[in-house]
């Protein structure tokens, strides 16, 4: 089952707050409403930051977790990543109101920039995926929801730093594109040092930041193997 994050796509209305622990609470309530147990959570980018928050706040309900193509606020190498001038959009997205004013009406062009820049190849993300992203953020509230995820990074850092005190035994897979910036082992090491006891890492060949769109079959194989789904 895949679901839209609050305020994006077919999800309407904004949550009371946008920090990842609040959003993790929404994931938990959805699982409770559907009477799901032994859940395996998979998240890409900000979705993976929410999965990390779920691991910290709801470990009893999670069987396994997958974090894809992401750095976690407050977890090494977070400080290095946010200082990197190539990651300029972290700061831009955090500015109040301005990103909404500049991106509204230009969603497709805006997403195209990131797809072209952060993929392993310029055509790595197909047209259908690009259209779907632009449509998902077509409403003003959807743009605000997306930018608010960046505006609350300081709170996420505090929450994640406070959570380092306990250990989480749940098996975690960290996936990263082979052509994506950053050393896989450093990300895995940072997650282990944060208290995740059972973390393994894997690279997706011929992929940059958008692994699920760039190499869906390779990602599917890695997920099925890790989640013991067979097939």
C-alpha positions in Angstrom: 0.0 0.0 0.0 1.3 3.5 -0.9 -0.3 6.7 0.4 0.2 10.4 -0.3 1.8 12.5 2.4 -0.6 14.9 4.1 -1.5 17.8 1.8 0.0 16.3 -1.3 -1.6 14.6 -4.2 -5.1 13.2 -3.3 -4.5 14.0 0.4 -6.3 17.3 1.2 -5.9 19.6 4.1 -2.7 20.4 6.0 -1.6 18.7 9.2 -1.3 20.6 12.5 2.5 20.5 12.1 5.0 19.3 9.6 7.8 17.9 11.7 8.5 14.3 10.9 7.4 13.0 14.3 4.0 14.5 13.8 3.8 12.9 10.3 5.0 9.6 11.8 2.0 9.8 14.2 -0.3 10.1 11.2 1.3 7.0 9.7 0.7 5.1 12.9 -2.9 6.2 13.2 -3.5 5.1 9.6 -2.0 1.6 10.5 -4.2 1.5 13.6 -7.3 2.5 11.6 -6.6 -0.3 9.1 -5.7 -2.8 11.9 -2.3 -3.4 10.4 0.3 -5.2 12.5 3.9 -6.1 11.8 4.2 -3.3 9.2 7.2 -2.9 6.9 7.7 0.7 6.1 9.4 2.0 2.9 10.2 5.7 2.4 12.1 7.7 -0.2 13.6 11.2 0.5 11.3 13.0 3.0 9.2 9.8 3.2 12.3 8.1 4.6 12.8 10.8 7.2 9.2 10.0 8.3 10.1 6.3 8.4 13.1 7.1 10.6 10.7 9.0 13.0 8.4 6.0 13.0 11.3 3.7 14.0 12.0 6.0 16.9 8.4 6.6 18.1 6.6 3.3 17.1 9.2 0.5 17.1 6.7 -2.1 18.4 4.5 -1.9 15.3 7.3 -2.2 12.7 8.7 -5.4 11.3 11.3 -4.0 8.9 12.1 -0.6 7.4 13.7 0.8 4.2 15.2 4.2 3.9 16.0 5.3 0.3 18.1 8.2 -1.0 18.1 10.4 2.1 20.0 12.1 4.8 18.3 12.2 8.2 18.3 15.6 10.0 20.8 15.5 12.9 22.3 12.2 11.9 25.7 12.0 10.2 26.5 13.2 7.6 23.7 15.7 8.0 25.9 18.7 8.9 28.1 18.2 5.9 25.2 17.8 3.5 23.4 20.9 4.6 26.7 22.9 4.2 27.1 21.6 0.6 26.4 24.5 -1.8 25.1 21.9 -4.3 22.2 21.3 -1.8 21.1 25.0 -2.1 17.5 24.0 -2.2 17.4 23.1 1.5 17.8 26.8 2.4 15.6 28.1 -0.4 12.7 25.8 0.5 12.9 27.0 4.1 12.3 30.6 3.3 8.8 31.6 4.2 6.3 32.2 1.3 8.9 32.9 -1.4 9.2 29.4 -2.8 5.4 29.1 -3.2 5.3 32.4 -5.0 8.1 31.4 -7.4 7.1 27.8 -8.1 3.3 28.2 -8.4 2.3 27.7 -12.0 5.8 26.4 -12.8 5.7 23.0 -11.0 6.7 20.9 -14.0 9.7 23.1 -14.9 10.8 23.1 -11.3 10.6 19.4 -10.8 12.3 18.9 -14.2 15.4 20.7 -12.9 15.8 18.3 -10.0 15.1 15.2 -12.1 17.6 16.3 -14.7 20.3 17.4 -12.2 20.0 14.6 -9.6 19.4 11.6 -11.8 22.2 9.4 -13.1 21.2 10.5 -16.6 19.1 13.4 -17.9 16.3 11.0 -19.1 16.4 8.8 -16.1 12.9 9.8 -14.9 10.3 9.3 -17.5 7.6 11.8 -18.6 4.8 10.1 -16.8 6.6 10.3 -13.4 7.4 14.0 -14.1 3.8 14.8 -14.9 2.6 12.9 -11.8 4.9 14.9 -9.5 3.7 18.2 -11.0 0.1 17.3 -10.6 0.6 16.1 -7.0 1.9 19.6 -6.1 -0.6 21.6 -8.3 -2.6 23.0 -5.4 -1.2 25.9 -3.3 -1.6 23.8 -0.1 0.5 21.0 -1.6 3.4 23.4 -2.4 3.2 24.7 1.2 3.2 21.2 2.6 6.3 20.3 0.6 8.2 23.4 1.6 7.2 23.1 5.2 9.0 19.7 5.4 12.2 21.8 5.0 11.2 24.6 7.3 10.9 22.2 10.2 14.4 20.6 9.8 15.7 22.4 12.9 12.9 20.7 14.9 13.6 17.4 13.3 17.3 17.7 14.3 16.3 18.2 17.9 13.9 15.3 17.9 16.4 13.0 16.3 19.2 14.0 18.6 17.0 13.4 21.6 16.1 9.9 20.2 19.7 8.7 20.1 19.5 7.7 23.7 17.7 4.4 22.9 18.5 1.5 20.6 16.2 0.1 17.8 16.7 -3.6 16.9 14.4 -3.5 13.8 16.2 -4.6 10.6 16.7 -1.5 8.3 17.9 -1.4 4.7 19.4 1.9 3.5 19.4 2.2 -0.3 21.2 4.8 -2.4 21.9 5.3 -6.1 25.4 4.4 -7.1 25.7 7.8 -9.0 24.3 9.8 -6.1 26.6 12.0 -4.1 27.9 10.7 -0.8 29.6 7.6 0.5 27.1 4.8 1.3 29.1 3.4 4.3 29.2 6.8 6.0 25.4 7.0 5.8 25.0 3.5 7.2 27.6 4.2 9.9 25.6 7.4 10.9 22.4 5.4 11.2 24.1 2.8 13.4 25.6 5.4 15.6 22.1 6.9 16.0 21.0 3.7 17.7 19.7 1.6 14.8 21.4 -1.7 15.6 20.6 -3.7 12.5 21.4 -1.6 9.4 22.6 -2.8 6.0 23.3 -0.7 3.0 23.0 -1.4 -0.8 23.6 0.6 -3.9 21.3 0.7 -6.9 23.3 0.6 -10.2 22.9 3.2 -12.8 20.9 5.4 -10.5 21.1 8.8 -8.9 18.7 10.3 -6.3 15.5 9.0 -7.8 16.1 5.3 -7.6 12.5 4.1 -7.6 11.8 6.0 -10.9 15.3 5.5 -12.5 15.7 1.8 -11.7 12.3 0.4 -10.6 13.2 -3.2 -11.2 16.5 -3.1 -9.3 14.7 -1.4 -6.4 11.9 -3.9 -6.5 14.4 -6.8 -6.3 16.3 -5.2 -3.4 13.0 -4.7 -1.5 11.7 -8.1 -2.1 14.9 -9.8 -1.0 15.1 -7.7 2.2 11.4 -8.0 3.0 11.5 -11.8 2.3 8.7 -11.5 -0.2 10.0 -14.0 -2.7 9.0 -14.0 -6.4 
